[in-house]
Amino acid sequence: MRPLFLLFRDAYSGLPAATWLLSAAAFINRSGSMVVPYLSLYLKDSYGLSAETAGLFISAYGVGSILGNLLGGRLCDRVGPVRLQILALGGAWLWFWLLAVISNAWLLAGGLFVLGAINDAFRPGNITAVVESCAPELRPRALALNRLAINAGWAIGPTVGGYLAQVDFTWLFLADGLTCGLAAAFLFWRRRSLPQTSHRHHGDSVRVSPFADRRFLAIAALSVLLLLAFMQYFTTETRYLNTAFGFDKNSIGWLLAINPIVIIVCEMPLVHALRSRRQLPLVACGALLVGAGLALLPLRGGMPLVLLSMLVLTLGEMLWSPFLGAYVSDRAPANGRGRYLGAYASSFSVAFVLAPGLGGMVYDRLSADALWYLCGVLGTAVAIGFWLLAVSDRELAEPAPSSTPAADLLAAATPSKASAETAPE
């Protein structure tokens, strides 16, 4: 037990206070994530919209999110990541409250587009500030901590939102806006302790564009393909668990909670243990596991198989997401990091728009099993793509460490003199 304790202790030690503050702001913001998870139900109950029409409304939010990530990335390099977060969160606060009083469906559709743009402009500022708050070798752990905060907030928001929705859907908009305002106030209060980097005075900043970087474009394309598969986990899989396995809504809810719970408990120690490993091969392994986890579902082995599927998929996510984010931030030039991370975050928004419709189309027109096997094929193809990028990046040409992954875990759990003298932040 002592090596495991030391591994967890070292995983959380050594990160700057600014990293913790930024993650705290992300937690406050995400703990109010209530509107988007219940949008489809809100549009059905309050406006009588069909599932197809409601899907178009939700896609409007996704299209706005793409714009918000790209615009947020540009503004991040001009005004600084912390100022951008405060502006985006303050704007989202006011816009959520405005949407609470809209009663026309088509006005709401336009409002959701604007909400997506404002709400997700926060993301590139948050990620950029996190990576700039620490040394490059700490970035994977810093991003993992930020993801932990987001997942912890996500575990709270939809749960509380379910109770508020039973009273009145209006409370979802008010509560979501309130947490945005609280996060903005928190960042404004602690702004002097946070990185205020702005590259607007750099003469070459206007020439920095991620869309002129072919390797980055390949990474973004692979990310979209992987996310098309991964997002089926919380879109079509819920329907499948009900129809194919006969699980009720409560059981499905608990199964979906496995992912954030495992991430909260395990991701930081895992990222710390693998800190000396090359990033892109780890991303490739993660993509392969995401596809494998979804491809297990057609085997229909009951609850044990579903649990195994969830765990394999979550392990894949823990290998893919923090290490790819760190790789992109390391690749980005200092005067264009916001643009790079904004463009990278927009890949999530693109997949958010495409994944539900494409997954539903395969599910209905072919079969559910075809969808899960196709996800497995996508995960494998993306893994091969990232592995080829790693080879071309000459990462695999470097001398490989003599240790094995198991040895890395033991080494990470063994206290060094420096780690023994370092107290957790």
C-alpha positions as a Markdown table, in Angstrom:
| # | Residue | x | y | z |
|---|---|---|---|---|
| 1 | Met | 0.0 | 0.0 | 0.0 |
| 2 | Arg | 2.9 | 2.4 | 0.7 |
| 3 | Pro | 4.1 | 2.5 | -3.0 |
| 4 | Leu | 0.6 | 3.2 | -4.1 |
| 5 | Phe | 0.2 | 5.9 | -1.6 |
| 6 | Leu | 3.5 | 7.5 | -2.7 |
| 7 | Leu | 2.4 | 7.3 | -6.3 |
| 8 | Phe | -0.8 | 9.2 | -5.6 |
| 9 | Arg | 1.1 | 11.7 | -3.4 |
| 10 | Asp | 3.7 | 12.4 | -6.1 |
| 11 | Ala | 1.1 | 12.6 | -8.8 |
| 12 | Tyr | -0.5 | 15.7 | -7.1 |
| 13 | Ser | 2.7 | 17.3 | -5.8 |
| 14 | Gly | 4.8 | 19.8 | -7.5 |
| 15 | Leu | 2.2 | 21.6 | -9.6 |
| 16 | Pro | 2.1 | 25.4 | -9.2 |
| 17 | Ala | -0.7 | 27.1 | -7.3 |
| 18 | Ala | -1.8 | 28.8 | -10.5 |
| 19 | Thr | -2.6 | 25.4 | -12.0 |
| 20 | Trp | -4.8 | 24.5 | -9.1 |
| 21 | Leu | -6.6 | 27.9 | -9.3 |
| 22 | Leu | -7.3 | 27.5 | -13.0 |
| 23 | Ser | -8.6 | 24.0 | -12.4 |
| 24 | Ala | -10.8 | 25.3 | -9.6 |
| 25 | Ala | -12.3 | 27.8 | -12.0 |
| 26 | Ala | -13.0 | 25.0 | -14.5 |
| 27 | Phe | -14.7 | 23.0 | -11.7 |
| 28 | Ile | -16.9 | 25.9 | -10.7 |
| 29 | Asn | -17.9 | 26.4 | -14.3 |
| 30 | Arg | -18.6 | 22.7 | -15.1 |
| 31 | Ser | -20.5 | 22.1 | -11.8 |
| 32 | Gly | -23.3 | 24.1 | -13.4 |
| 33 | Ser | -23.4 | 22.2 | -16.7 |
| 34 | Met | -27.1 | 21.6 | -16.8 |
| 35 | Val | -28.6 | 23.1 | -19.9 |
| 36 | Val | -26.8 | 21.2 | -22.7 |
| 37 | Pro | -27.4 | 17.7 | -21.2 |
| 38 | Tyr | -31.1 | 18.4 | -20.9 |
| 39 | Leu | -31.6 | 20.4 | -24.1 |
| 40 | Ser | -33.3 | 17.6 | -26.0 |
| 41 | Leu | -35.8 | 16.9 | -23.1 |
| 42 | Tyr | -36.4 | 20.7 | -22.7 |
| 43 | Leu | -37.2 | 21.2 | -26.4 |
| 44 | Lys | -39.6 | 18.2 | -26.3 |
| 45 | Asp | -41.4 | 19.2 | -23.1 |
| 46 | Ser | -41.4 | 23.0 | -23.5 |
| 47 | Tyr | -41.8 | 23.4 | -27.3 |
| 48 | Gly | -43.1 | 20.0 | -28.5 |
| 49 | Leu | -40.2 | 19.5 | -30.9 |
| 50 | Ser | -39.5 | 16.1 | -32.4 |
| 51 | Ala | -36.2 | 14.3 | -31.7 |
| 52 | Glu | -35.0 | 15.2 | -35.2 |
| 53 | Thr | -35.8 | 18.9 | -34.9 |
| 54 | Ala | -34.4 | 19.0 | -31.4 |
| 55 | Gly | -31.2 | 17.4 | -32.8 |
| 56 | Leu | -30.9 | 20.3 | -35.3 |
| 57 | Phe | -31.3 | 22.8 | -32.5 |
| 58 | Ile | -28.5 | 21.1 | -30.5 |
| 59 | Ser | -26.4 | 21.1 | -33.7 |
| 60 | Ala | -26.8 | 24.9 | -33.8 |
| 61 | Tyr | -25.1 | 25.0 | -30.4 |
| 62 | Gly | -22.3 | 22.8 | -31.7 |
| 63 | Val | -21.7 | 25.0 | -34.8 |
| 64 | Gly | -21.5 | 28.0 | -32.4 |
| 65 | Ser | -19.1 | 26.1 | -30.3 |
| 66 | Ile | -16.8 | 25.6 | -33.3 |
| 67 | Leu | -16.8 | 29.4 | -33.9 |
| 68 | Gly | -16.3 | 30.0 | -30.2 |
| 69 | Asn | -13.2 | 27.8 | -30.0 |
| 70 | Leu | -11.6 | 29.4 | -33.1 |
| 71 | Leu | -12.5 | 33.0 | -32.0 |
| 72 | Gly | -11.5 | 32.3 | -28.5 |
| 73 | Gly | -8.1 | 31.0 | -29.6 |
| 74 | Arg | -7.4 | 34.2 | -31.5 |
| 75 | Leu | -8.5 | 36.5 | -28.7 |
| 76 | Cys | -6.5 | 34.4 | -26.2 |
| 77 | Asp | -3.3 | 35.4 | -28.0 |
| 78 | Arg | -4.3 | 39.1 | -28.1 |
| 79 | Val | -5.8 | 39.8 | -24.7 |
| 80 | Gly | -4.3 | 36.9 | -22.6 |
| 81 | Pro | -5.9 | 33.6 | -21.5 |
| 82 | Val | -7.1 | 34.8 | -18.1 |
| 83 | Arg | -8.9 | 38.0 | -19.5 |
| 84 | Leu | -10.5 | 35.8 | -22.2 |
| 85 | Gln | -11.9 | 33.4 | -19.6 |
| 86 | Ile | -13.3 | 36.2 | -17.5 |
| 87 | Leu | -14.9 | 37.8 | -20.6 |
| 88 | Ala | -16.3 | 34.5 | -21.9 |
| 89 | Leu | -17.7 | 33.4 | -18.5 |
| 90 | Gly | -19.3 | 36.8 | -17.9 |
| 91 | Gly | -20.9 | 36.8 | -21.3 |
| 92 | Ala | -22.2 | 33.3 | -20.8 |
| 93 | Trp | -23.7 | 34.2 | -17.5 |
| 94 | Leu | -25.7 | 37.0 | -19.0 |
| 95 | Trp | -26.7 | 34.9 | -22.1 |
| 96 | Phe | -27.9 | 32.0 | -20.1 |
| 97 | Trp | -30.2 | 34.3 | -18.1 |
| 98 | Leu | -31.5 | 35.9 | -21.3 |
| 99 | Leu | -32.3 | 32.5 | -22.8 |
| 100 | Ala | -34.3 | 31.7 | -19.7 |
| 101 | Val | -37.0 | 34.3 | -20.7 |
| 102 | Ile | -37.1 | 33.4 | -24.5 |
| 103 | Ser | -40.4 | 31.8 | -25.4 |
| 104 | Asn | -40.0 | 31.5 | -29.2 |
| 105 | Ala | -38.5 | 28.3 | -30.5 |
| 106 | Trp | -36.6 | 29.9 | -33.5 |
| 107 | Leu | -35.2 | 32.7 | -31.3 |
| 108 | Leu | -34.0 | 30.0 | -29.0 |
| 109 | Ala | -32.3 | 28.3 | -31.9 |
| 110 | Gly | -30.3 | 31.5 | -32.7 |
| 111 | Gly | -29.7 | 31.9 | -29.0 |
| 112 | Leu | -28.2 | 28.4 | -28.7 |
| 113 | Phe | -25.8 | 29.2 | -31.6 |
| 114 | Val | -24.6 | 32.3 | -29.8 |
| 115 | Leu | -24.5 | 30.4 | -26.5 |
| 116 | Gly | -22.2 | 27.8 | -28.1 |
| 117 | Ala | -19.9 | 30.6 | -29.3 |
| 118 | Ile | -19.7 | 32.4 | -26.0 |
| 119 | Asn | -19.6 | 29.4 | -23.7 |
| 120 | Asp | -16.9 | 27.5 | -25.6 |
| 121 | Ala | -14.7 | 30.6 | -26.1 |
| 122 | Phe | -13.7 | 29.8 | -22.5 |
| 123 | Arg | -12.0 | 26.5 | -23.4 |
| 124 | Pro | -8.9 | 27.7 | -25.3 |
| 125 | Gly | -8.3 | 30.4 | -22.7 |
| 126 | Asn | -8.5 | 27.8 | -19.9 |
| 127 | Ile | -6.3 | 25.2 | -21.6 |
| 128 | Thr | -3.7 | 27.9 | -22.6 |
| 129 | Ala | -3.5 | 29.3 | -19.1 |
| 130 | Val | -3.1 | 25.8 | -17.7 |
| 131 | Val | -0.2 | 24.9 | -19.9 |
| 132 | Glu | 1.4 | 28.3 | -19.4 |
| 133 | Ser | 1.1 | 28.0 | -15.6 |
| 134 | Cys | 3.8 | 25.3 | -15.4 |
| 135 | Ala | 7.0 | 24.0 | -16.9 |
| 136 | Pro | 6.7 | 21.9 | -20.1 |
| 137 | Glu | 7.5 | 18.6 | -18.3 |
| 138 | Leu | 4.5 | 19.2 | -16.0 |
| 139 | Arg | 2.0 | 19.9 | -18.7 |
| 140 | Pro | 0.5 | 16.4 | -19.1 |
| 141 | Arg | -0.2 | 16.3 | -15.3 |
| 142 | Ala | -1.5 | 19.9 | -15.3 |
| 143 | Leu | -3.9 | 19.0 | -18.1 |
| 144 | Ala | -4.9 | 15.8 | -16.3 |
| 145 | Leu | -5.7 | 17.9 | -13.2 |
| 146 | Asn | -7.8 | 20.2 | -15.3 |
| 147 | Arg | -9.7 | 17.3 | -16.7 |
| 148 | Leu | -10.2 | 15.9 | -13.2 |
| 149 | Ala | -11.8 | 19.2 | -12.2 |
| 150 | Ile | -14.0 | 19.2 | -15.3 |
| 151 | Asn | -15.1 | 15.6 | -14.7 |
| 152 | Ala | -15.8 | 16.3 | -11.1 |
| 153 | Gly | -17.9 | 19.3 | -12.0 |
| 154 | Trp | -19.7 | 17.3 | -14.7 |
| 155 | Ala | -20.6 | 14.7 | -12.1 |
| 156 | Ile | -22.4 | 17.4 | -10.1 |
| 157 | Gly | -24.1 | 19.5 | -12.8 |
| 158 | Pro | -26.3 | 17.1 | -14.6 |
| 159 | Thr | -27.2 | 15.4 | -11.3 |
| 160 | Val | -28.4 | 18.6 | -9.7 |
| 161 | Gly | -30.0 | 19.6 | -13.0 |
| 162 | Gly | -32.2 | 16.6 | -13.0 |
| 163 | Tyr | -33.8 | 17.7 | -9.8 |
| 164 | Leu | -34.2 | 21.3 | -11.0 |
| 165 | Ala | -35.7 | 20.2 | -14.2 |
| 166 | Gln | -38.5 | 18.4 | -12.3 |
| 167 | Val | -39.4 | 21.8 | -10.8 |
| 168 | Asp | -39.0 | 24.1 | -13.8 |
| 169 | Phe | -36.5 | 24.1 | -16.7 |
| 170 | Thr | -36.0 | 27.8 | -16.2 |
| 171 | Trp | -33.9 | 27.0 | -13.2 |
| 172 | Leu | -31.4 | 25.1 | -15.4 |
| 173 | Phe | -30.6 | 28.3 | -17.3 |
| 174 | Leu | -30.4 | 30.4 | -14.1 |
| 175 | Ala | -28.1 | 27.9 | -12.3 |
| 176 | Asp | -25.8 | 27.4 | -15.3 |
| 177 | Gly | -25.5 | 31.1 | -15.7 |
| 178 | Leu | -24.8 | 31.6 | -12.0 |
| 179 | Thr | -21.9 | 29.1 | -12.0 |
| 180 | Cys | -20.4 | 30.9 | -15.0 |
| 181 | Gly | -20.6 | 34.2 | -13.1 |
| 182 | Leu | -19.1 | 32.7 | -10.0 |
| 183 | Ala | -16.2 | 31.2 | -12.0 |
| 184 | Ala | -15.6 | 34.6 | -13.7 |
| 185 | Ala | -15.7 | 36.4 | -10.3 |
| 186 | Phe | -13.2 | 33.8 | -8.9 |
| 187 | Leu | -10.8 | 34.3 | -11.8 |
| 188 | Phe | -11.1 | 38.1 | -11.4 |
| 189 | Trp | -10.4 | 37.9 | -7.7 |
| 190 | Arg | -7.3 | 35.7 | -8.2 |
| 191 | Arg | -6.1 | 37.2 | -11.5 |
| 192 | Arg | -2.8 | 38.5 | -10.1 |
| 193 | Ser | -1.8 | 34.9 | -9.2 |
| 194 | Leu | -2.4 | 33.7 | -12.7 |
| 195 | Pro | -0.5 | 33.8 | -16.0 |
| 196 | Gln | -1.3 | 37.0 | -17.9 |
| 197 | Thr | 0.7 | 36.2 | -21.0 |
| 198 | Ser | -0.4 | 38.1 | -24.1 |
| 199 | His | 1.5 | 38.1 | -27.4 |
| 200 | Arg | -0.4 | 40.9 | -29.1 |
| 201 | His | 2.8 | 43.0 | -29.3 |
| 202 | His | 4.8 | 40.3 | -31.1 |
| 203 | Gly | 5.3 | 41.4 | -34.6 |
| 204 | Asp | 5.1 | 37.9 | -36.0 |
| 205 | Ser | 1.9 | 36.9 | -34.2 |
| 206 | Val | -0.3 | 37.5 | -37.2 |
| 207 | Arg | 1.7 | 35.0 | -39.2 |
| 208 | Val | 1.1 | 32.1 | -36.8 |
| 209 | Ser | -1.7 | 29.9 | -38.0 |
| 210 | Pro | -2.4 | 26.3 | -37.1 |
| 211 | Phe | -4.1 | 25.8 | -40.4 |
| 212 | Ala | -0.8 | 26.2 | -42.2 |
| 213 | Asp | 0.7 | 23.4 | -40.1 |
| 214 | Arg | 0.1 | 20.2 | -42.0 |
| 215 | Arg | 1.1 | 18.0 | -39.0 |
| 216 | Phe | -1.3 | 19.8 | -36.8 |
| 217 | Leu | -4.1 | 19.4 | -39.4 |
| 218 | Ala | -3.4 | 15.7 | -39.4 |
| 219 | Ile | -3.7 | 15.6 | -35.6 |
| 220 | Ala | -6.9 | 17.5 | -35.7 |
| 221 | Ala | -8.4 | 15.2 | -38.4 |
| 222 | Leu | -7.4 | 12.1 | -36.4 |
| 223 | Ser | -8.9 | 13.7 | -33.3 |
| 224 | Val | -12.3 | 14.3 | -35.1 |
| 225 | Leu | -12.3 | 10.6 | -36.3 |
| 226 | Leu | -11.6 | 9.3 | -32.8 |
| 227 | Leu | -14.2 | 11.6 | -31.3 |
| 228 | Leu | -16.8 | 10.4 | -33.8 |
| 229 | Ala | -16.4 | 7.0 | -32.2 |
| 230 | Phe | -15.9 | 8.1 | -28.6 |
| 231 | Met | -19.0 | 10.3 | -28.4 |
| 232 | Gln | -21.2 | 7.3 | -29.2 |
| 233 | Tyr | -20.5 | 6.4 | -25.6 |
| 234 | Phe | -22.9 | 9.1 | -24.3 |
| 235 | Thr | -25.2 | 9.4 | -27.3 |
| 236 | Thr | -26.3 | 6.1 | -29.0 |
| 237 | Glu | -24.9 | 3.8 | -26.3 |
| 238 | Thr | -27.6 | 4.8 | -23.8 |
| 239 | Arg | -30.3 | 3.6 | -26.2 |
| 240 | Tyr | -28.3 | 0.4 | -26.9 |
| 241 | Leu | -27.9 | -0.5 | -23.3 |
| 242 | Asn | -31.7 | -0.2 | -22.8 |
| 243 | Thr | -32.7 | -2.2 | -25.9 |
| 244 | Ala | -30.0 | -4.8 | -26.1 |
| 245 | Phe | -29.3 | -5.4 | -22.5 |
| 246 | Gly | -32.6 | -4.3 | -20.9 |
| 247 | Phe | -31.0 | -1.9 | -18.4 |
| 248 | Asp | -33.3 | 0.6 | -16.9 |
| 249 | Lys | -32.5 | 4.4 | -16.7 |
| 250 | Asn | -31.1 | 4.2 | -13.2 |
| 251 | Ser | -28.7 | 1.4 | -14.2 |
| 252 | Ile | -27.6 | 3.3 | -17.3 |
| 253 | Gly | -27.0 | 6.4 | -15.2 |
| 254 | Trp | -24.7 | 4.5 | -12.9 |
| 255 | Leu | -22.9 | 2.9 | -15.8 |
| 256 | Leu | -22.2 | 6.2 | -17.4 |
| 257 | Ala | -20.8 | 7.5 | -14.1 |
| 258 | Ile | -18.0 | 4.9 | -14.3 |
| 259 | Asn | -16.1 | 7.0 | -16.8 |
| 260 | Pro | -15.8 | 10.2 | -14.7 |
| 261 | Ile | -15.3 | 8.3 | -11.5 |
| 262 | Val | -12.4 | 6.3 | -12.9 |
| 263 | Ile | -10.8 | 9.4 | -14.4 |
| 264 | Ile | -11.1 | 11.3 | -11.1 |
| 265 | Val | -9.4 | 8.5 | -9.2 |
| 266 | Cys | -6.8 | 7.1 | -11.7 |
| 267 | Glu | -5.9 | 9.7 | -14.4 |
| 268 | Met | -3.4 | 11.8 | -12.4 |
| 269 | Pro | -1.4 | 8.8 | -11.0 |
| 270 | Leu | -1.4 | 7.2 | -14.5 |
| 271 | Val | -0.2 | 10.3 | -16.2 |
| 272 | His | 2.5 | 10.8 | -13.6 |
| 273 | Ala | 3.7 | 7.2 | -13.9 |
| 274 | Leu | 4.0 | 7.5 | -17.7 |
| 275 | Arg | 5.5 | 11.0 | -17.6 |
| 276 | Ser | 8.8 | 9.9 | -19.3 |
| 277 | Arg | 7.1 | 8.0 | -22.1 |
| 278 | Arg | 6.7 | 9.5 | -25.6 |
| 279 | Gln | 3.4 | 11.2 | -26.1 |
| 280 | Leu | 2.2 | 10.1 | -29.5 |
| 281 | Pro | 2.7 | 6.4 | -29.0 |
| 282 | Leu | 0.6 | 6.7 | -25.8 |
| 283 | Val | -2.1 | 8.5 | -27.8 |
| 284 | Ala | -2.1 | 5.7 | -30.4 |
| 285 | Cys | -2.5 | 3.1 | -27.6 |
| 286 | Gly | -5.4 | 5.2 | -26.2 |
| 287 | Ala | -7.2 | 5.4 | -29.5 |
| 288 | Leu | -6.9 | 1.7 | -30.0 |
| 289 | Leu | -8.4 | 1.1 | -26.5 |
| 290 | Val | -11.3 | 3.5 | -27.2 |
| 291 | Gly | -12.2 | 1.6 | -30.3 |
| 292 | Ala | -11.7 | -1.8 | -28.6 |
| 293 | Gly | -13.9 | -0.8 | -25.6 |
| 294 | Leu | -16.8 | 0.1 | -28.0 |
| 295 | Ala | -16.2 | -3.0 | -30.2 |
| 296 | Leu | -16.8 | -5.2 | -27.1 |
| 297 | Leu | -20.4 | -4.3 | -26.8 |
| 298 | Pro | -21.9 | -6.6 | -29.5 |
| 299 | Leu | -20.5 | -9.6 | -27.7 |
| 300 | Arg | -23.5 | -9.2 | -25.2 |
| 301 | Gly | -21.9 | -10.7 | -22.1 |
| 302 | Gly | -24.3 | -8.9 | -19.8 |
| 303 | Met | -23.2 | -6.5 | -17.0 |
| 304 | Pro | -19.6 | -7.9 | -16.7 |
| 305 | Leu | -19.0 | -7.2 | -20.4 |
| 306 | Val | -20.5 | -3.7 | -20.2 |
| 307 | Leu | -18.3 | -2.9 | -17.2 |
| 308 | Leu | -15.2 | -4.2 | -19.1 |
| 309 | Ser | -16.2 | -2.1 | -22.1 |
| 310 | Met | -16.5 | 1.0 | -20.0 |
| 311 | Leu | -13.2 | 0.4 | -18.2 |
| 312 | Val | -11.3 | -0.2 | -21.5 |
| 313 | Leu | -12.8 | 2.9 | -23.1 |
| 314 | Thr | -11.9 | 5.0 | -20.1 |
| 315 | Leu | -8.3 | 3.7 | -20.0 |
| 316 | Gly | -8.1 | 4.7 | -23.6 |
| 317 | Glu | -9.4 | 8.2 | -22.9 |
| 318 | Met | -6.9 | 8.6 | -20.0 |
| 319 | Leu | -4.0 | 7.8 | -22.4 |
| 320 | Trp | -5.2 | 9.8 | -25.4 |
| 321 | Ser | -6.6 | 13.1 | -24.0 |
| 322 | Pro | -4.0 | 14.6 | -21.6 |
| 323 | Phe | -1.0 | 13.4 | -23.7 |
| 324 | Leu | -2.4 | 14.7 | -27.0 |
| 325 | Gly | -3.3 | 18.0 | -25.4 |
| 326 | Ala | 0.2 | 18.3 | -24.0 |
| 327 | Tyr | 1.7 | 17.4 | -27.4 |
| 328 | Val | -0.3 | 20.1 | -29.2 |
| 329 | Ser | 0.6 | 22.8 | -26.6 |
| 330 | Asp | 4.3 | 21.8 | -26.9 |
| 331 | Arg | 4.2 | 22.0 | -30.7 |
| 332 | Ala | 2.5 | 25.4 | -30.7 |
| 333 | Pro | 4.7 | 28.5 | -30.9 |
| 334 | Ala | 4.4 | 30.8 | -27.8 |
| 335 | Asn | 2.8 | 33.6 | -29.8 |
| 336 | Gly | 0.2 | 31.3 | -31.3 |
| 337 | Arg | -0.6 | 28.8 | -28.5 |
| 338 | Gly | -4.1 | 30.1 | -28.1 |
| 339 | Arg | -4.9 | 29.7 | -31.8 |
| 340 | Tyr | -3.5 | 26.2 | -31.8 |
| 341 | Leu | -5.4 | 25.1 | -28.7 |
| 342 | Gly | -8.5 | 26.8 | -29.9 |
| 343 | Ala | -8.3 | 25.0 | -33.3 |
| 344 | Tyr | -7.6 | 21.8 | -31.4 |
| 345 | Ala | -10.6 | 22.3 | -29.1 |
| 346 | Ser | -12.8 | 22.9 | -32.2 |
| 347 | Ser | -12.2 | 19.3 | -33.2 |
| 348 | Phe | -14.4 | 18.4 | -30.2 |
| 349 | Ser | -17.1 | 20.8 | -31.4 |
| 350 | Val | -17.0 | 19.4 | -34.9 |
| 351 | Ala | -17.4 | 15.9 | -33.6 |
| 352 | Phe | -20.2 | 17.1 | -31.3 |
| 353 | Val | -22.1 | 18.3 | -34.4 |
| 354 | Leu | -21.5 | 15.2 | -36.5 |
| 355 | Ala | -21.3 | 12.2 | -34.0 |
| 356 | Pro | -25.0 | 12.0 | -32.9 |
| 357 | Gly | -26.4 | 12.2 | -36.5 |
| 358 | Leu | -23.9 | 9.8 | -38.1 |
| 359 | Gly | -24.1 | 7.3 | -35.2 |
| 360 | Gly | -27.9 | 7.3 | -35.3 |
| 361 | Met | -27.8 | 6.8 | -39.1 |
| 362 | Val | -25.6 | 3.8 | -38.8 |
| 363 | Tyr | -27.6 | 2.5 | -35.9 |
| 364 | Asp | -31.0 | 2.8 | -37.7 |
| 365 | Arg | -30.0 | 1.9 | -41.3 |
| 366 | Leu | -27.5 | -0.8 | -40.7 |
| 367 | Ser | -27.5 | -2.2 | -37.1 |
| 368 | Ala | -26.3 | -1.4 | -33.6 |
| 369 | Asp | -23.6 | -4.1 | -33.9 |
| 370 | Ala | -22.4 | -2.5 | -37.2 |
| 371 | Leu | -22.0 | 0.8 | -35.3 |
| 372 | Trp | -19.9 | -0.7 | -32.5 |
| 373 | Tyr | -17.7 | -2.6 | -34.9 |
| 374 | Leu | -17.2 | 0.5 | -37.0 |
| 375 | Cys | -16.1 | 2.4 | -33.9 |
| 376 | Gly | -13.5 | -0.4 | -33.4 |
| 377 | Val | -12.3 | 0.1 | -36.9 |
| 378 | Leu | -12.1 | 3.9 | -36.5 |
| 379 | Gly | -10.1 | 3.5 | -33.2 |
| 380 | Thr | -7.7 | 1.1 | -35.0 |
| 381 | Ala | -7.3 | 3.4 | -38.0 |
| 382 | Val | -6.7 | 6.5 | -35.8 |
| 383 | Ala | -4.2 | 4.5 | -33.7 |
| 384 | Ile | -2.2 | 3.7 | -36.9 |
| 385 | Gly | -2.4 | 7.3 | -37.9 |
| 386 | Phe | -0.9 | 8.6 | -34.6 |
| 387 | Trp | 1.7 | 5.8 | -34.7 |
| 388 | Leu | 2.8 | 6.9 | -38.2 |
| 389 | Leu | 3.0 | 10.5 | -37.0 |
| 390 | Ala | 5.2 | 9.4 | -34.1 |
| 391 | Val | 7.5 | 7.6 | -36.5 |
| 392 | Ser | 7.7 | 10.6 | -38.8 |
| 393 | Asp | 8.3 | 12.8 | -35.8 |
| 394 | Arg | 11.3 | 10.7 | -35.1 |
| 395 | Glu | 10.0 | 10.0 | -31.6 |
| 396 | Leu | 10.4 | 6.2 | -32.1 |
| 397 | Ala | 13.8 | 6.7 | -33.6 |
| 398 | Glu | 15.1 | 7.9 | -30.3 |
| 399 | Pro | 16.7 | 5.3 | -27.9 |
| 400 | Ala | 13.8 | 3.7 | -26.0 |
| 401 | Pro | 13.9 | 3.6 | -22.2 |
| 402 | Ser | 15.2 | 0.4 | -20.8 |
| 403 | Ser | 12.4 | 0.2 | -18.3 |
| 404 | Thr | 9.0 | -1.4 | -18.9 |
| 405 | Pro | 5.7 | 0.3 | -18.2 |
| 406 | Ala | 5.4 | -1.7 | -15.0 |
| 407 | Ala | 8.9 | -0.6 | -14.0 |
| 408 | Asp | 7.8 | 3.0 | -14.6 |
| 409 | Leu | 4.9 | 2.6 | -12.2 |
| 410 | Leu | 7.2 | 1.3 | -9.6 |
| 411 | Ala | 9.7 | 4.0 | -10.2 |
| 412 | Ala | 7.0 | 6.6 | -10.0 |
| 413 | Ala | 5.9 | 5.1 | -6.7 |
| 414 | Thr | 9.4 | 5.2 | -5.2 |
| 415 | Pro | 10.1 | 8.5 | -3.4 |
| 416 | Ser | 13.1 | 10.5 | -4.4 |
| 417 | Lys | 14.9 | 12.9 | -2.2 |
| 418 | Ala | 13.3 | 15.8 | -4.2 |
| 419 | Ser | 9.8 | 14.4 | -4.1 |
| 420 | Ala | 10.1 | 13.6 | -0.4 |
| 421 | Glu | 10.9 | 17.2 | 0.3 |
| 422 | Thr | 8.1 | 18.6 | -1.8 |
| 423 | Ala | 4.8 | 19.1 | -0.1 |
| 424 | Pro | 1.6 | 18.9 | -2.2 |
| 425 | Glu | 0.2 | 22.3 | -3.4 |
